[in-house]
Amino acid sequence: MALGVSACGGQDEPGRTGNERGATVQAESRVIATRWYSEDQVRRGAAVFEQNCAVCHGAGAEGADNWQYRGPDGKFPPPPLNGTAHAWHHPLAQLFHMVKNGTQPAGNMPAWGGTLSDEEMIAAIAWFQSLWPDEVYQAWFEMEMRVRAQDNRGVSK
């Protein structure tokens, strides 16, 4: 037992355990995601969001109070879009679909496809994704890449 500990321990850098070193190597081998949107899209998206989305989702995309619980109508209130809820669990195509087509009858989100252009809807998504912390965006990006890889292989969503 002592041999195993000293053999593993002798390889570590001062102040680091073998697990920390392994985690560092793993982190260094991961591709760090670059945000897909431009600064111009974020600026345009901020205006689109303020004019159309903030009334329900909040000025900072913080969502409605008690958004996790069904309201009297049996539907969930507008969730946060700022990276603190589940929006990052959805691929870009699904986020776009929800904005364009709404979530009715299951939810209360109206369809914006008849009001906003595709570019405006994409800009609004860019704006709220710009609020996501890097670690949330990274997790979303990795999921997005898996979904795209499946789609390219002909696997349905």
C-alpha positions in Angstrom: 0.0 0.0 0.0 2.8 2.5 0.9 4.5 1.7 -2.4 1.4 2.6 -4.4 1.0 5.8 -2.6 4.6 6.9 -2.9 4.7 5.8 -6.6 1.6 7.9 -7.4 2.6 10.8 -5.1 6.1 11.2 -6.5 4.7 12.2 -9.9 2.6 15.1 -8.7 3.5 18.7 -8.8 3.7 20.4 -5.4 0.3 21.2 -4.1 -1.5 19.1 -6.7 -3.0 15.6 -6.4 -3.0 13.1 -9.2 -6.8 13.8 -9.7 -6.2 17.5 -10.1 -3.5 16.9 -12.6 -5.8 14.6 -14.5 -8.6 17.1 -14.5 -6.2 19.8 -15.8 -5.1 17.6 -18.6 -8.8 16.8 -19.4 -9.7 20.4 -19.3 -6.8 21.3 -21.6 -7.9 18.7 -24.1 -11.4 20.1 -24.3 -12.3 22.5 -27.1 -13.3 25.7 -25.5 -16.4 27.0 -27.3 -16.4 30.3 -29.2 -19.7 32.1 -29.1 -21.5 31.6 -32.4 -23.0 35.1 -32.6 -21.6 38.5 -33.4 -21.6 41.7 -31.2 -24.0 43.2 -33.8 -26.4 40.4 -33.3 -26.3 40.8 -29.5 -27.0 44.6 -29.9 -29.9 44.0 -32.2 -31.1 41.1 -30.0 -31.1 43.3 -26.9 -33.5 45.7 -28.7 -35.7 42.9 -30.0 -35.8 41.3 -26.6 -36.7 44.5 -24.8 -39.5 45.3 -27.2 -41.0 41.8 -27.4 -39.8 39.4 -24.8 -39.0 41.3 -21.6 -42.7 41.8 -20.7 -42.9 38.1 -19.9 -39.3 37.0 -19.4 -38.0 40.1 -17.6 -35.7 42.9 -18.7 -32.7 40.8 -17.7 -34.2 37.5 -19.0 -34.6 36.5 -15.3 -38.0 34.9 -16.0 -41.2 35.0 -13.9 -41.3 34.4 -10.2 -42.0 30.7 -9.4 -41.4 29.8 -13.0 -40.8 26.2 -11.9 -44.4 25.7 -10.8 -47.5 25.5 -12.9 -49.9 28.5 -12.6 -53.6 28.3 -12.1 -54.0 27.7 -15.9 -51.9 24.5 -15.5 -49.1 26.0 -17.5 -45.6 27.0 -16.5 -44.8 30.7 -16.3 -42.0 32.1 -18.5 -38.6 30.7 -17.5 -35.4 32.5 -17.1 -33.4 32.7 -20.3 -30.2 34.1 -18.7 -28.5 30.7 -18.1 -30.0 30.0 -14.7 -32.8 27.7 -15.9 -33.2 25.1 -18.7 -32.9 27.1 -21.9 -29.4 25.9 -22.3 -30.7 22.3 -22.5 -32.2 23.0 -25.9 -30.3 23.1 -29.2 -30.3 26.3 -31.3 -32.8 24.8 -33.7 -35.2 24.0 -30.9 -34.8 27.5 -29.3 -35.5 29.0 -32.7 -38.6 26.8 -33.2 -40.0 27.8 -29.8 -39.6 31.5 -30.6 -41.0 31.2 -34.1 -43.9 28.9 -33.3 -44.6 29.5 -29.7 -45.3 26.8 -27.1 -49.1 26.8 -27.3 -51.3 24.9 -26.5 -49.0 23.3 -23.9 -47.5 26.7 -22.9 -48.3 30.4 -23.0 -45.5 31.6 -25.3 -46.9 33.2 -28.4 -45.5 32.5 -31.9 -43.3 35.3 -33.0 -42.9 34.1 -36.6 -45.6 36.4 -38.0 -44.2 39.4 -36.1 -40.4 39.1 -36.2 -38.1 38.2 -39.0 -35.9 35.1 -38.7 -32.9 37.4 -38.2 -34.6 39.2 -35.3 -35.5 36.0 -33.6 -31.9 34.7 -34.0 -30.6 38.0 -32.6 -32.9 37.7 -29.6 -31.5 34.2 -28.9 -28.0 35.6 -29.4 -28.7 38.3 -26.8 -30.0 36.0 -24.1 -27.2 33.5 -24.8 -24.7 36.3 -24.3 -25.9 36.4 -20.7 -25.0 32.8 -20.1 -21.8 32.2 -18.0 -19.0 30.6 -19.9 -19.5 27.2 -18.2 -23.2 27.2 -19.1 -22.4 28.2 -22.7 -19.7 25.5 -22.9 -22.2 22.8 -21.7 -24.8 24.1 -24.2 -22.2 24.1 -27.0 -21.1 20.5 -26.4 -24.7 19.4 -26.5 -25.3 21.5 -29.6 -22.3 19.7 -31.3 -23.6 16.3 -30.3 -27.1 17.1 -31.8 -25.5 18.4 -35.0 -23.4 15.3 -35.3 -26.4 13.1 -34.9 -28.3 15.1 -37.5 -25.5 14.8 -39.9 -25.6 11.0 -39.5 -29.3 11.0 -40.2 -30.3 10.4 -36.6 -33.6 12.1 -35.7 -33.8 14.6 -32.9 
